[in-house]
Amino acid sequence: MSRVCVISPFTGLAGDMLLAALVDAGAPLEAIRAAVTDTGLTGWDLTVTRAVSHGLTASRAGVVVSDHATSRKAAELIAMAGRVRDRAVADVAVAALRAIAEVEGRLHGEDPDEVHLHELGGHDTLVDIVGVAAAVTALDVRTVHCEPLPLGTGTVRTAHGVLPCPAPATAALLDGATVTGSELRGETVTPTAAALLRALAADFRPPPPMRLSATGYGAGTRVLADRPNVAVVRLGETDDADVRDLVVLETNLDDVTGEVLGYVVGRLLDGGALDSWITPAVMKKGRPAHVLHALAAPEHADGVERLMLAETGSLGVRRSTVRRTAVARSTDIVHVQGMPVRRKHGPHHSKPEYDDAVAVARQTGLPLRTVLAMAAESQEES
C-alpha cells in the first residue's frame, strides 16, 4: 500500500495553509516542531488553532516570533534546513529553498547563495517549509497530487515595489504546474507554496483511485466575503501497482541519422513521453531502418506525436493502446565519498541512479562499477 496526498487549493495555497491542512489531517505537531528545532532557528513558536469561517472549521498555523530578523541570505536558510536530522525532511526543505534562491537569483541577476530573501527570509518561511516537509514525512506520503492552482488578479506589494499577480518569483516557480484563473484579487499562491510543490514533485494529473483515510482543512489569514479561505488535503491509500491505459506511438525511419535519433529520444522525453526507445528494422527492398517508439499518457499523446513528426520528418505515426502495470517504488539517498547518490527501490530490486554515480566517479576518480557497488551496498539511513 502507498500513501497519497491530494492537495485541493480551494482559494489558493500558502505554506502556512498547507502546513495547517496536513496537521488537520493527522500530522503530529511534535514531529514538526522537532524538525524546526533541528535547524537551530531561535525566537519562534508554532501554534495551531481552530478557526471557523462560513460554517467550515479548519486549522490555522501561526508562528509567534520574538526574534524579528526578516532578511537572510538564501545560503543561510539552506544551511539551516540541511541540519534537520531526518534526511528525508532535510532533502525536501533544502530543495524548496534552493528553488526559491535560484529563481530570485535569476530574476535579480545575483548568485543564488548571495540572494537576500526579504519577505521570504524570516522565520515563517523556514518554519513553513521545514514543517511541511516534516509533516509529509511523518504521514508517510509517497506521492503528492495537486489540483489546478487558482491565480488571482491585480497586484502584490513586495520589498521591490508593487508587482503584478502572480509575483515573478511565484510565476517562475510554477513553471510546468497546472493553473487556472480566479476572480479573487491579490496573491492566491505564494512563492513558498510553489517551491514546496516543486520540492515534493507534485503531480498535476488526476490522482489514482484510492481509499480515503483522512481530510484536513488549512485556513489562511485572509478573510473572504463569500467563502472560507482554505486549502484542503486528502490522504488515501492506493495499491502498490498502478494499472492504467497508455498510448504507444511508432514510426518507421530509414533516412534519419543516428545523431538525430538520439536527440529525438531525449526531446520526446522532455515533451511529455513516459518512455522512448529505438529498435532496428529492415524495411522494403532490404533497407536497414529504425523504429522510433514513445510511450505516453493519453492526454499527452497528441503533443508527443507532433514532436515526433516535426523532429523526424516522418509522414505518419501509428498509435496503439496498451495496459501498463507499474509497481510502487521509493527513493532514498546515500553518500559515497561524501557525495549524494539516489537509489530507486522496487519490491524486487534496488538500483543506484546512474547519473549520480557517474558524477561521483568523475569527481573521485573511482571506477564507476565501484561507485555503483558502494551505493548499492550502503546501509546508511536516509
C-alpha atoms as one frame of an Amber mdcrd trajectory, in Angstrom:
protein
   0.000   0.000   0.000   1.184   3.546  -0.753   0.063   6.785   0.889  -1.103
   9.515  -1.494  -1.714  13.171  -0.625  -4.080  15.192  -2.823  -3.973  18.981
  -2.422  -7.089  20.963  -3.305  -6.230  24.695  -3.337  -9.830  25.890  -2.987
  -8.932  29.597  -2.766  -5.204  29.282  -3.334  -2.208  27.918  -1.476   0.319
  29.288   1.001   2.919  27.484   3.075   1.033  28.019   6.349  -2.239  26.825
   4.796  -0.628  23.605   3.554   1.067  23.030   6.923  -2.182  23.581   8.818
  -4.117  21.257   6.497  -1.540  18.483   6.987  -1.764  18.874  10.767  -5.559
  18.837  10.498  -5.253  15.569   8.564  -3.189  13.976  11.333   0.440  15.086
  11.025   1.974  15.141  14.534   2.788  18.668  15.707   5.598  17.338  17.934
   7.493  15.911  14.938   7.097  19.198  13.063   8.393  21.267  15.993  11.313
  18.867  16.470  12.365  19.210  12.819  12.273  23.022  13.004  14.263  22.913
  16.252  16.964  20.899  14.452  17.597  23.879  12.149  18.911  25.988  15.032
  16.273  28.673  14.462  15.628  30.630  17.675  12.939  33.006  18.856   9.899
  31.183  17.477   6.915  29.097  18.486   4.478  27.259  16.218   0.820  27.241
  17.183  -2.103  25.516  15.502  -5.559  26.770  16.423  -9.093  26.112  15.221
 -10.907  28.647  13.069 -14.467  28.728  11.723 -15.306  30.547   8.502 -18.598
  30.345   6.606 -19.572  27.299   8.648 -16.376  25.360   7.935 -13.958  24.503
  10.753 -10.283  24.432   9.785  -6.859  24.544  11.408  -4.756  27.693  11.282
  -0.975  27.637  11.712   0.783  30.633  13.204   4.387  31.430  14.022   4.902
  33.520  17.151   8.214  35.345  16.750  10.400  37.039  19.366  13.429  37.388
  17.055  12.266  39.581  14.196  15.022  39.020  11.613  13.185  39.201   8.292
  16.031  39.176   5.773  18.582  36.391   5.453  20.814  35.172   2.670  19.487
  32.111   0.898  22.656  30.183   1.758  21.959  30.701   5.468  18.432  29.318
   5.229  19.587  26.367   3.121  22.318  25.532   5.640  19.790  25.666   8.482
  17.379  23.350   6.660  20.250  20.944   5.991  20.758  20.465   9.749  17.468
  18.577  10.145  18.400  15.095  11.318  15.779  13.253   9.260  17.362  13.284
   5.809  14.034  12.874   4.015  12.797  16.065   5.681  16.059  17.924   5.066
  16.157  16.954   1.388  12.663  18.336   0.693  13.284  21.535   2.680  16.655
  22.180   1.044  15.189  21.528  -2.426  12.389  24.056  -1.802  14.771  26.729
  -0.528  17.206  26.144  -3.391  14.355  26.553  -5.863  13.491  29.922  -4.311
  17.147  31.004  -4.275  17.718  30.046  -7.913  14.600  31.866  -9.088  15.351
  35.002  -7.057  18.967  34.953  -8.243  17.906  34.658 -11.870  15.347  37.451
 -11.530  17.768  39.844  -9.833  20.985  38.841 -11.599  22.688  37.592  -8.427
  24.431  34.448  -7.242  21.665  32.276  -5.724  23.626  31.762  -2.486  24.125
  35.514  -2.079  20.494  36.462  -2.672  18.892  38.213   0.271  15.406  36.822
   0.789  13.392  39.731   2.110   9.816  38.662   2.836  10.952  35.043   2.401
  13.924  35.381   4.741  12.011  35.431   8.022  11.002  32.761  10.494   7.722
  31.965   8.757   9.356  30.703   5.575  11.730  28.292   7.314   9.050  27.041
   9.714   6.518  26.521   6.911   8.962  24.753   4.584  10.587  22.501   7.186
   7.195  21.959   8.813   5.512  20.778   5.613   8.473  18.508   4.806   8.285
  17.009   8.307   4.503  16.594   8.109   4.607  14.802   4.766   7.385  12.522
   6.014   5.593  11.752   9.286   2.426  10.882   7.370   4.475   8.532   5.142
   3.245  10.253   1.981   4.829   8.689  -1.104   3.235  10.783  -3.863   1.641
  14.230  -3.947  -1.027  15.311  -6.412  -2.281  18.878  -6.728  -5.425  20.154
  -8.387  -5.116  23.254 -10.646  -3.877  26.300  -8.762  -6.155  29.379  -8.935
  -4.157  32.517  -9.772  -5.516  35.819  -8.542  -5.563  39.093 -10.431  -4.301
  42.574  -9.605  -1.063  43.385  -7.806   1.032  42.345  -4.819   3.239  44.627
  -2.713   6.807  43.387  -2.204  10.164  44.726  -0.974  10.854  45.640  -4.620
   7.614  47.568  -5.025   4.195  46.779  -6.458   4.255  43.832  -8.866   1.612
  42.045 -10.948  -0.009  38.853  -9.689   1.307  36.270  -9.621   4.609  37.752
  -8.448   7.504  36.990 -10.831   9.147  34.576  -8.380   5.892  32.645  -7.967
   5.326  32.526 -11.726   8.829  31.140 -12.272   8.434  28.519  -9.536   5.116
  27.416 -11.068   6.711  26.635 -14.439   5.130  23.357 -15.568   2.323  23.462
 -12.991  -1.357  23.370 -13.940  -3.072  26.667 -13.123  -6.454  28.259 -13.643
  -7.865  31.757 -13.385  -9.604  33.115 -10.294 -11.833  36.108  -9.731 -10.056
  36.708  -6.409  -7.759  39.714  -6.378  -4.266  39.680  -4.980  -1.801  36.881
  -4.262  -3.517  33.494  -4.080  -0.413  31.305  -4.442   2.739  32.245  -2.536
   6.355  31.549  -3.553   6.738  29.295  -0.507   3.813  27.120  -1.591   5.048
  26.986  -5.186   8.537  25.961  -4.040   7.124  23.241  -1.800   5.067  21.797
  -4.651   8.228  21.669  -6.766  10.297  20.074  -3.987   7.590  17.483  -3.348
   7.480  16.667  -7.088   3.740  17.342  -7.095   1.889  15.686  -9.960  -0.822
  17.866 -11.518  -2.563  14.947 -13.206  -5.650  13.380 -11.592  -4.700  11.074
  -8.710  -5.179   7.306  -8.947  -8.179   5.634  -7.296  -7.569   5.468  -3.555
  -9.217   4.584  -0.252  -9.732   7.904   1.517  -8.308   7.844   5.043  -8.208
  11.496   6.195  -9.147  15.017   5.143  -7.593  18.196   6.515  -8.537  21.859
   6.125  -5.936  24.615   6.443  -7.114  28.193   6.878  -5.325  31.242   5.542
  -5.179  34.597   7.293  -7.111  36.476   4.619 -10.867  36.864   5.227 -13.108
  36.430   2.168 -16.657  37.764   1.984 -18.368  34.811   0.357 -16.315  31.675
   1.030 -13.891  30.124   3.516 -10.249  30.814   2.697  -8.921  27.258   2.934
  -6.730  24.678   1.277  -7.743  21.035   1.586  -5.594  17.915   1.714  -6.917
  14.401   1.325  -4.894  11.348   2.307  -5.570   7.956   0.810  -4.129   4.521
   0.272  -3.503   3.034  -3.150  -2.496  -0.444  -4.214   1.218  -0.894  -4.815
   0.607  -1.452  -8.518  -0.591   1.386 -10.751  -2.512  -0.100 -13.682  -3.538
   2.284 -16.444  -4.048   2.515 -20.192  -1.296   4.292 -22.113  -0.578   5.054
 -25.761   2.350   3.727 -27.811   3.338   5.862 -30.829   5.632   4.415 -33.513
   7.115   5.472 -36.816   9.486   3.708 -39.248  12.545   5.709 -40.301  15.140
   4.881 -42.950  16.505   8.359 -43.649  17.308   9.774 -40.191  20.853   9.716
 -38.810  21.831   8.144 -35.514  22.764  11.530 -34.083  19.308  12.914 -34.812
  17.597   9.797 -33.466  19.474  10.080 -30.183  18.442  13.711 -29.882  14.802
  12.939 -30.703  14.537  10.360 -27.907  15.561  12.991 -25.374  13.268  15.551
 -26.981  10.268  13.226 -26.704  11.003  12.536 -23.033  11.214  16.267 -22.347
   7.993  16.777 -24.306   5.812  14.506 -22.186   6.658  10.924 -23.192   6.933
   8.490 -20.277   9.493   6.464 -22.210  11.065   6.420 -25.664  13.257   3.877
 -27.415  14.571   2.759 -30.808  14.641  -0.699 -32.382  16.444  -1.753 -35.579
  14.338  -2.926 -38.512  14.592  -4.000 -42.159  12.139  -2.267 -44.441  11.049
  -2.982 -48.008  13.771  -3.630 -50.554  16.023  -4.776 -47.713  16.772  -1.251
 -46.498  18.115  -1.012 -42.910  15.970   1.249 -40.775  14.872   2.094 -37.257
  11.508   2.174 -35.496  11.111   5.077 -33.111   8.745   4.366 -30.210   7.253
   6.561 -27.487   5.018   5.702 -24.540   2.683   8.463 -23.380  -0.356   9.098
 -21.241  -3.476   9.624 -23.402  -3.646  13.323 -22.512  -0.063  13.863 -23.742
  -0.172  11.641 -26.837  -1.085  14.409 -29.307   1.803  16.601 -28.209   4.282
  13.727 -28.365   3.014  12.813 -31.831   3.515  16.376 -33.080   7.070  16.371
 -31.759   7.792  13.002 -33.364   6.591  14.195 -36.764   8.361  17.557 -36.567
  11.716  16.198 -35.409  11.927  13.221 -37.786  10.101  14.461 -40.880   8.115
  11.224 -40.908   4.924  11.103 -42.947   2.964   9.014 -40.455   2.743   7.749
 -36.872   0.961   4.634 -35.646  -0.916   4.515 -32.355  -1.950   1.633 -30.148
  -3.352   1.408 -26.627  -1.525  -0.725 -24.083  -2.208  -1.597 -20.462   0.761
  -0.866 -18.189   1.262  -2.140 -14.661   3.729  -0.005 -12.700   4.734  -1.283
  -9.285   5.316   1.131  -6.428   8.800   2.450  -5.998  10.570   4.640  -3.459
  13.755   6.685  -3.452  16.400   7.263  -0.820  19.790   8.966  -0.782  23.113
   7.528   0.367  26.558   9.107   0.275  29.647   7.731  -1.481  32.857   9.570
  -0.665  30.684  12.316   0.820  28.644  12.807  -2.365  24.892  12.018  -2.653
  23.649   9.113  -4.761  19.938   8.464  -5.148  18.677   4.874  -5.131  15.394
   3.590  -6.558  13.742   0.716  -4.690  11.057  -1.543  -6.101   9.528  -4.635
  -4.499  12.046  -6.919  -6.213  15.110  -4.835  -6.982  17.068  -1.713  -5.983
  19.352   0.338  -8.178  21.530   3.463  -7.746  20.841   6.369 -10.089  23.341
   6.137 -12.936  23.837   9.904 -13.379  24.589  10.384  -9.664  27.088   7.519
  -9.706  28.805   8.962 -12.793  29.172  12.320 -11.032  30.841  10.625  -8.047
  33.142   8.578 -10.301  34.271  11.665 -12.193  34.821  13.676  -9.039  36.680
  10.974  -7.085  38.420   9.007  -9.837  36.881   5.762  -8.584  35.747   3.248
 -11.223  32.062   3.611 -11.999  31.389  -0.042 -11.144  32.964   0.541  -7.713
  30.758   3.567  -7.045  27.661   1.630  -8.111  28.585  -1.258  -5.816  29.305
   1.039  -2.850  25.975   2.820  -3.298  24.060  -0.430  -3.671  25.621  -1.939
  -0.561  25.393   1.167   1.661  23.440   0.692   4.882  23.218   4.441   5.500
  19.813   5.600   6.735  18.426   8.491   4.719
